[in-house]
Amino acid sequence: MHLLSFLGTGNYQPIVYALDGQAAAATRFATLAIARLTGAGGVTVLATEKAEATHWTELSAELDSAGIPAVLLPIPDGADAAEHWQIFDAVGEAARGHDSVALDVTHGFRTQPLIGFLSAAFLRATGTAPLDRLLYGAFEARDSETGIAPVFDLTSFLALLDWTSAADQFLATGSADRLARLLEGTHQRRGRKGLIWSDLVGFPRSRR
């Protein structure tokens, strides 16, 4: 798995991040912790010029010490539509050519991870590049006693993108092929009959 991660300019504090019951050594950077926790084979860090100047030297040294290959991919601040599309292009460049991609949306200007996620979601929907995991290091949700911060795994919401695309195809063309494939896959995972809407995307059924 290849990790895409944004880097910001914040005053990051050392903390232990945990995911799936496993904890990583304390670090100032969620990027490093998530790379370790997911077993990432490499990392692409998307950073503005200011973020690079603030944190890249330290982060790259820690990644190198951990034996995790990393490259820096410059991006603009995202101040206007033209810069938004430059970030889109950067995400595409970083995601292509990998069998599996995880996106870390912990650091960076709030707009950057959002644009990054939407870009990766589009690439995933079009089959241009994979997006298999969506992760957020929740420093603010750290345990008051242990000091450990959870990494929120938002991956299940990627399924909602698949259902959205399938529903759009059905409404636009009348073709239920994608819906059928998703239903079949959900049925196989559930291993039972009587599927309901809440099984598929986690939402409650509407009541009449």
Sequence and secondary structure as in RCSB ss.txt:
>XXXX:A:sequence
MHLLSFLGTGNYQPIVYALDGQAAAATRFATLAIARLTGAGGVTVLATEKAEATHWTELSAELDSAGIPAVLLPI
PDGADAAEHWQIFDAVGEAARGHDSVALDVTHGFRTQPLIGFLSAAFLRATGTAPLDRLLYGAFEARDSETGIAP
VFDLTSFLALLDWTSAADQFLATGSADRLARLLEGTHQRRGRKGLIWSDLVGFPRSRR
>XXXX:A:secstr
 EEEEEE  S    BEEEETTEE   BS HHHHHHHHHT SEEEEEE HHHIIIIIHHHHHHHHHTT  EEEEE 
    SHHHHHHHHHHHHHHHTT S EEEE SSS THHHHHHHHHHHHHHHTTSS   EEEEE GGG  TTT EEE
EEE GGGHHHHHHHHHHHHHHHH   HHHHHHHHHHHHHHTSS   HHHHHS      
